[in-house]
Amino acid sequence: MTAAPEPTGPQVTVVVPTFNEAPNVAELVRRVGVATRGLDAELLFVDDSRDGTADEVRRVAPGAELPVRVVHRDVPTGGLGGAVLEGLRVSRAPYVLVMDGDLQHPPELIPTMVARAREPEVDVVVASRYVGEGSSAGLANAARQAVSSTSTAVTRAMFPVRLRDCSDPMTGFFVVRRAAVDVDALRPRGFKILLEILARHPMRVVEVPFVFGARYAGESKANLAQGLHFLWQLAGLRFGRMSRFAIIGGLGALANIAIVALLTSLGMTWLPAAIVAAEATIVGNFLLQERFVFRDLRDEGKGAWARFGQSFTFNNVETVVRMPVMAVLVETMHVAAVLATAITLVVAFVVRFTFHSRIVYRPRASSRRARMVEREAEQAGPPPAPSSEHV
């Protein structure tokens, strides 16, 4: 019997999409080289820069500890996500690790991520800021941290099943088994390529914690345009559930007005009429959401009465909170009443949708995820007994 040929080429391609990151190249190549010793890895830059980043890669490549190459794109189709897609196409390794070019993703975590990716029943390993000792401390300020965490919550609300095992779908630091990704199915529109991959493929996910570090050099590329690209990506990936939620909310608003009009015409004063209309609308919205918005999630988590209790309580609290906020906008900040109403309703809609998706209809962790957590707990063993000095 003829022996099977030995695999040729690297086993891991580290793909780094870059846009004007020349000052970071030398240090990134050095640290990735040290981290990947013994991994049979290559480093691939996919570059859309105008600052000579590609030339800097070519300059430092001969002295690197691993093979280094660069693909420069004159037309940056798809932005950073498109660059990652190009890396997936170019790579011939069974595993592709994606990381940013600014060293906010620590290369020292690469061996751990690759080892986890090689375990059975794993398609993607996500470096997460939201598990274990992970942290987003490297973000520039509290505002960016708040935007990041809020975007993550809304994203997970829009994809509750596909992202139930992934706490950080917005990260750009992950390893994917290349055979698990259909590159022709991807339609990248900007930064968040991992979200694109997870939303379009049923993936078996493992997470490892990481601390998002400070940028080594250069300036952040995050801006308003990238935020709009992200919103467009979300709409393209998952418009149906949120749109149905919005339609039901609109119908509920019309029903609320009709009930108030009917009751006041029958002689009821406006306040009890408004209360009755609000409660009836909340119940009606819940029943319609059960049927038309979250039908596929009803058997994934809590029972019907628990869902109703959480939904009913939240909507009443939200209504009570929204009124004083409107008063502040109109009376203190002198915002027109119609505009204040529109602002609070839009914010309330996003908050309600996120709460219902992430809390009321939150799916249980997959059985595979539960088995992995139990196995990791068993391997870790019991916690150490406290020492006498802490008793």
N, C-alpha and C positions, 0 to 999 in steps of 0.2 A: 504494500500500500504506500502510495506517495504521500509524504508529509505535507501538510498544508503550508503554504508560503508564509514566512514571517511578515507581519504587518510593516509597511514602509511609511515614512513620513511621521510627523509629530502626532502625539496622542492628544495634545491640548493646544488649541489656538487661543491666545489671549487677544481679544479684539478691543482696540481702544479707538473710539471715534473722536476726532479732534477738530476743533475750530479755533484757530489762533491760540495754540498752547505751546509755542516754541520754548518759552522759558522753563517749562516743566519736563521736557522730553528727556534730557540727560539723567535727571534724578529718577524719573519713572522707569527708564530702561535699566538703570542700576539696581533699583529695588526689586523690580520684577525678575531680573536675572538671578538675584540672590534667593528670592522666594521660590523660584521654580527649579532649583537644582535637583536633579534626579527625576523630574516629572516628564521629560521628553516633550518640552513645550516650545512653541514659537510665539513671537510677539508681532501682531499685525496692526499697524496704524491705518485707519481709513480716514483720510484727511480732506477737509473742505476749506482749509485755511487760506488766508491772504497774507500771512506774516512770515512765511518761510518755514512753517512747521515741518513740511515734508523734507526740505533740505536739511533741517536739523536732525531729523530721523536718519537720513542717509549719512550724515556726518558721524553720528555716534554708533551706528550699527556695527562697523567692523570691530569695535572694542567690547561689544556686549557679550555676556555669558550665554546667550541663547540666540537662535536665528531671529533677526529683526527685518521686517520688510514694511513697505508703505505703499498704499494705493491712494493716489491723489485724484479727487473728483473735481473736474472743472464745473460740472453742473450738480450742485448738492441736492439732488432729488430726495424728498422725504425728510430732509434735515438730519438730525442726529440718528433718529430711528432708521432712516434710509441708509445711513453709513453702517449701522450694525447689520442691517439686512445684506449689504454688500459684503461685509465680513463673513457672514454665514454662507454666502454663495462662494466666496473665494476659498474658504477653509476646506481642507480635506481631512481634518482631524475628527475623531468621534465625539470630542467634547469641545465646546466653545465657551470660553469665559469672557464676559463683557464687563468692562470697568471704565470709569471716566479718566480723562487725561490730566486731571488737576491734583491727583494724589489725595483727594478727600476719601477715596476708597483705598484702604490699606492693602498693598500688595502682599503683606505678610499673612493675610488670611487665605490666599490662593490655595496652598496645600490642603487646608482643612476643607475648603469648598470642593476641590477636585476629588478628594477622598470620599466625601459624602455623595457626590454625583456618581461614583462608581459602585455604590451600593445597589443591591437588587431593588426593583420597583421604584426607581427614582428617575424622573425626567428632567427636573430642574431644581437647582439649589439656589435659594434666594438669600442674600445677605440682608438681614432686616434690622432696621433701627428700633423696632417695636417688640422684640422678644428678648427674654433674658436680660443681659446687661447691655443690650444695644442702646444707642442714643443718637439723637440728631443734633448734638451740641455744636457741630461744626458749621451749622447754618449761620448766616451772617448776624441775625438778630432775632428777637422774640417774634417780630411780625412774620418773618419768613418761616420760622418754626410753626407758627399758628396756621399760616397758609398751607404749609406742607401737610400737617396733621389733618386739617379740615379737608383738603383735597383727597387724602387717602381715605378718610371716612366716607365721603360722598362716592368715591370710586368703588369701594367695597359694597356700598349700598346698591349700586347699580348692577353689580355682578355677584350677588350673594352666594351662588353655588360655585361658580368657577373660581372665586377668590376666597372660599371659606377656609382653605388651608394656607393662605398667604396673607400675612399681616402688613406687608409692605410692597404692594404692587407698583409703587411709584419709584422704587429703587432702580438705579442703573447698574447694579453690581450683582451679577448672577452667573451661574453656569448652566448651560443647557445641553442635553444630549442631542446632537445634531440630527440624528435620525428621527427624533420625536417632533421635529418642526417641519411643516410644509411651507417652505419659503415663498412659494407662489401664492399662498393664501394670505400673506401679510400685506397690509396697506398702511405703512407707517406714515404719520403726519407730523412728527415732531420728536419731543424728548422721550416719551414713555413707551419704549419698545417692549418692555416686559409685559406691560398691560396688554398690548396688542397680541403678544404670543399667548398669554394665559387666556384671554377672552376668546381667541379663535381656535384653541386646542384644548382638549381634556388632558391636563398635565398632572402628573404625580409630583407633588411639591414637598421639598424639605427646606427648612429654614435654619440659618445660623445667625447669631447676633453679631452686629458690628457697630462700632462707634464711628459715625460720620465725622471725619476730621476737618480741619481748617484747610482752605485752599493753599497750595504750596507757593504759587506765583500766578500773576495775571489777575484778570477780573472775571467775575461770574457772568455767564451768558444768559441767566434768567432775566426775563423782562416781560412787559405786558403782551408783546406779540407772541411769546412762547406760551403765556397763559391762555391766550385766545386759541392757539393751535391745540392746546390740551383740551379745551372745552369742545372744539370741533371734533377731536379724536373721540372723546366720550360720546358725543352725539352720534357719530358715525357707527360706533361699536354697539351702543345700547340706547336706542331712542325709544323703543316700543314701551317698556315698562313705565318709564317716567312720563311718557306722553299720555298713557292710559290713566295714570295717577292724576295728571293735570286735568284731563277731561272730566274725571269724576269729581275733582275738586270744584271745577267750574259749574257742573250740574248741581252740586251741593249748594253753591252760592246762590244760584237761581232759585233752588227749592227753598232756601232760607228766606229769601225775599218774598216768595209767594206765600209761605206759611205766615210770616208776619203780617202781610197784607190781608190775608183771610181772617186771622184771629182778631186783628184790630177792627176790621169791618164788622165783626160779630160783637163788638163791644169790649173786648179785652184791652187793657192798657198796654202801652208799648213795651214796658220792661218785662212783665211775665210772658208776653208774646215773643219777645226776642229770646228769652231763655228757653221756652218750649221749642222754638224754631232751631236754635243752636243745638239742643240735645237731639232733636229728631234728625237733623242733618248729620250729626256725628255718627249716630247709629246707622243711618242710611248709607253714608260713605263707607263705613266699615263693611257692611254687607256687600256693597258693590266691589270694593277692593278685594274681598275674599274671592269673589267670583271672577273678576276680570283682570286684576293686577297681580295678585300673589297666589293664584290658584296652584301653580306648580310648587309652591313652598309650604303649603298647608300641612303636608305630612313630613316636613323636614325638621320640625322643631317642636314648639309648644302646642298644647291643646287649644281648642277653639275658645273656651272661656278665658283662658289665660291671655290669649291674643286680644280678645275683646276688652278685657279689663285694662290691659296696658294701653291699648289704642284709645279707649274712652277717657281714661285718666289723663293721658298726655294731651289730647286735644282740648280738654277742658282747661288744663293748666296753661297751654299755649294761648288760648283765647283770653284768659285772665291777664297773662303777661303782656300780650300784644296791645291791649288798650292803653295802659300807662305809657308804653313806648310811643304810641301814636300821639298821646298828649304832649310828651316831651318834644317830639318833632314839630308839632303844630304850635304849641304855646311858648316853648322856650327857644327853639331853633328857627321858628318862623317859616317852616316849610308849608307849602300849600297843602290843604287837607287832602285833596285828591292825590297829589304826589306822595304824601305820607302814607296814605292807604295803600297805594301801589307798592311802595317800598316794603312796608311791613308784610303785605300779602306774599310778595316774591320771596322774601326771607323766610316767612313761615312755611311756604310751600317746600323749599329746599330742606328746611329743618324737619318738617313732617315726613317727607319722603325718606330722608336719611334715617330718622328714628324708626320708622316702620320697617325699612329694609334691614337695618343693622340690629334692631332690638326685638320688635314684635315678631318678625318673620325670620329671625336669624336661624340659619340651618345649623344643625348639630355638626360638629367636626366629622369628617368622613371616618368610617370605621378603620381605614388604613392609617389615618393620622392618629386616631386613638391608640391603635396598636403600637405605633412608633413611640408615642409619648410614654406608654406603659413600659416598653422595652428600654427606653432611655432612663426612666426612673429606676428600673431594676438594676441596670448597669451602674448607675450612680451610687446605689446602696443607700442605707439609712443616713440621715444627717448626723454629723458628729455631736457627741454629748457636750454640753457647755462646760468650759473649764471653771474651776472653782473661783477664779478671780472675777468671773462674770455672773456668778450666782448671787 
